[in-house]
């Protein structure tokens, strides 16, 4: 499989993380290597905290990598765009991006509750429980994970 990328958008608490998690679990069970990139526009995510060695190292201004038996974590002071970030990671089949709505990628907007039409302009598909018919947007039923995954494999952008 060629490496592919697709993005997900939607308001806070719209079901993006839940859907991405289900998709990742399904594709991983099928043997695909999945990369998920989460956008943090308000800069509130916490990856380490005061008192830890890696925090102290990061406070020096150094780039810090933490190698553990089950994970590798990279802390950087440099803001990178998504393409620069992808160059750092080469071992994946499908990259799913949560957020970055202005990035020119195939995009599924997710609405488990209220539909927000403000997202339609930069979406290629809408995933919701309520059927949506709007111009050229494809509707994906949030109850039908198989169809959503098939859509992703067909429409994700080749890298």
N, C-alpha and C positions, 0 to 999 in steps of 0.2 A: 504494500500500500504506500502510495506517495504521502509525504507529510502534508497534513491539512490543518486549516484553522477556521474557526467559526466563533462568533461572539453572541453574547446574551445580554439583554438590557431589560429594564423594568424598574418601576419605583421600588423604594424600600419595602421589604416584606411582601414582595409580589410573587415569591416562589422560585426565584432564580437559583439560589443555592441548593434548594431541595431538588430541583430538576437537574441541575448540573451534576449533583451527587449521584442521582439515579442513573444518569447517562454514563458517567464515569464507571460506576460499578458494573453496569452491563457490558460496556466495551472492554473493560479489564478482564472480566470473566471470559470474554471471547478472544483474549490474547493480545489486545491492542495496548500500546504504551500511551498513557494519557498524561498530558501536561495541562494544568489549570492555572490561569493567570487571573488574579483578582485585583481590580483597580481600587485604590484607596484614596479617593479625591480629597477627603477631609484630613488626611494624614493622621488618622487616629488609631491605626492598627499597632498593636504592641507585640514585638517578637522576642524581646528580652527586657529585663528590668534591672533597676539599680541594685547593686550588691552582687550581681553575677560577673564572673570574669569577662565573659564576652561583651557585656555592657561596658565594663571598664576599658577594654581594648578598643571598642568602637568610639568611646568618648575621646580617645587620643587623636582621632581623625583618620585612623587606619581603616582600610577595607578589611573585614573580618569574615573568615569562614570557619564554621564549627562542624567538625566531622564526628558523627556519632555512629554507633553500630547500626542504627535504623534510619538515619537521615543525614543530609548535608544541608546546612543553612548558610546563606551568603548575606551579609549585611554590607551595604554600600552607602557611601555619602553622595554618590553620583546618581542623579536622576537619569534614567535610560528610557528611551521609547521602546515600544514593543518589539520592533525589529532588532534593535541592539540587544535586547534581553534574550530574544530567541537564539541569537548567535552564541550565547553562553551555554545553551542547552541543546544538544543535538540528538538526544535519544528519546524521541517520541514519535507516535504516529498521528495523533490528533491533539491539537491545542484548543482548549475552550477558554475564551476570555469572558470574564464577568465584568461588564461595564465598558468604559471607553467608547461611549456611544457615537462620538464623532469620527472614530477610526473607520476607514473604508474597508469593511469586512462584511461577508454575509452575516446577517444578524437575525436572531429570533428574540422577539420581545415577549416577556412572560407576565401573565396576569392571572393569578389564582383567584383573585377577588375582583376588584373594580378595574375596568378597562380604562386606560389612559391614552387617548388618541394622540397626545403629544409625541408618543414614541413611534407612531406609524410612519412618519416621514423618513426615518433612517432604518426601517425594518424591512426584511424580506419575508418574514413569516411571523405569525402571532400564535403563541401557545397559551391556550386558556381552556376553561371548562365550558364556557359559553361560546357557541359558534359565532365567528366573526366573518363577515363578508365585506371587504373593503378593497376597492381597486385591484391591484395586482398582488396583494398580500395573500400568502397561503396560510390557511388556518390549520393548526396542529392541536389535536385534542390532548390535553394534559393527562387523560386517562389511558392514552395509547402510546406507551413508551416505544414499542416496536416501530411505529410509523415515524415518531420523532427521530429515532436513531437512523432509520432509512433516509429520512430527509437530510440529516446531517451528512451522512456518507456521500449522498448525491450532490449536495450544494455547498459543502465547505470548500474554501479556497485552497488550491494547491500551493504549497510553498516551494 
